[in-house]
Amino acid sequence: MPDNPLDNQIARCPRLGHQVLFEYCRMEAGDLPCRLVIKCWDGRLPILYILERLFSEEDLKRFYSQPKPQKLADLATLVEQTTPSGEK
């Protein structure tokens, strides 16, 4: 995906607890945006319009059909991401 001029926009991430660039949000789930991207950026950017321009129809279908993770699983994922490799 080409560089996006909006990638330098900053917002607070409720999942990580600190500020992140829009670039992180649009790529957080690998080839899909973070599941909270609409909630976090609505009112700051025309987020639905942006998503429609950045992602294919197929990608958007996958994005909208993602199952909502359980909070405990979400917390475990965040802990795993912050733990250095080899430590548990």
C-alpha positions as CSV (number, residue, x, y, z in Angstrom):
1,M,0.0,0.0,0.0
2,P,1.5,3.4,-0.9
3,D,2.4,6.0,1.7
4,N,-0.6,7.9,2.9
5,P,-0.3,11.6,3.6
6,L,-2.7,11.0,6.6
7,D,-0.3,8.6,8.2
8,N,1.3,11.3,10.4
9,Q,-2.0,12.2,12.1
10,I,-1.9,11.4,15.8
11,A,-4.6,10.1,18.2
12,R,-4.6,8.3,21.5
13,C,-5.0,4.6,21.3
14,P,-7.4,3.2,23.9
15,R,-5.9,-0.3,23.5
16,L,-2.3,0.8,24.0
17,G,-2.8,3.7,26.3
18,H,-0.7,6.2,24.4
19,Q,-0.6,8.2,21.2
20,V,-0.1,6.5,17.8
21,L,0.1,7.5,14.2
22,F,-2.7,6.8,11.8
23,E,-0.3,4.6,10.0
24,Y,-0.2,2.2,12.9
25,C,-4.0,2.1,13.0
26,R,-4.5,1.4,9.3
27,M,-2.0,-1.5,9.5
28,E,-2.3,-2.8,13.1
29,A,-4.0,-6.0,12.0
30,G,-1.5,-6.9,9.3
31,D,-3.2,-6.3,6.1
32,L,-6.3,-4.8,7.8
33,P,-6.8,-1.8,10.0
34,C,-7.3,-2.0,13.7
35,R,-10.8,-3.1,14.7
36,L,-11.2,0.2,16.6
37,V,-10.1,2.5,13.7
38,I,-13.6,3.8,13.0
39,K,-14.3,4.5,16.7
40,C,-11.0,6.2,17.3
41,W,-10.8,8.4,14.2
42,D,-14.4,9.3,13.6
43,G,-14.8,13.0,14.0
44,R,-11.1,13.6,13.4
45,L,-10.9,12.3,9.8
46,P,-13.5,11.2,7.3
47,I,-12.6,7.6,8.3
48,L,-15.2,5.7,6.3
49,Y,-14.3,7.6,3.1
50,I,-10.6,7.0,3.8
51,L,-11.1,3.2,4.4
52,E,-13.1,2.9,1.2
53,R,-10.2,4.5,-0.7
54,L,-7.3,2.6,1.0
55,F,-8.8,-0.9,1.0
56,S,-10.4,-3.2,-1.6
57,E,-14.0,-4.2,-1.2
58,E,-12.8,-7.7,-0.3
59,D,-10.5,-6.3,2.5
60,L,-13.4,-4.2,3.8
61,K,-15.7,-7.2,4.0
62,R,-13.0,-9.1,6.0
63,F,-12.5,-6.0,8.2
64,Y,-16.3,-5.6,9.0
65,S,-16.7,-9.4,9.6
66,Q,-13.9,-9.7,12.1
67,P,-15.1,-11.3,15.3
68,K,-15.0,-9.1,18.3
69,P,-12.2,-10.5,20.6
70,Q,-12.9,-11.1,24.3
71,K,-11.3,-8.5,26.6
72,L,-9.2,-11.1,28.4
73,A,-7.8,-12.4,25.0
74,D,-7.1,-8.8,24.1
75,L,-5.2,-8.2,27.3
76,A,-3.3,-11.4,26.9
77,T,-2.3,-10.4,23.3
78,L,-1.1,-7.0,24.6
79,V,1.0,-8.6,27.3
80,E,2.4,-11.1,24.9
81,Q,3.4,-8.2,22.5
82,T,5.2,-6.3,25.3
83,T,7.1,-9.4,26.7
84,P,10.5,-9.7,25.2
85,S,11.0,-13.0,23.2
86,G,11.9,-15.9,25.4
87,E,10.5,-14.4,28.7
88,K,7.2,-15.5,30.1
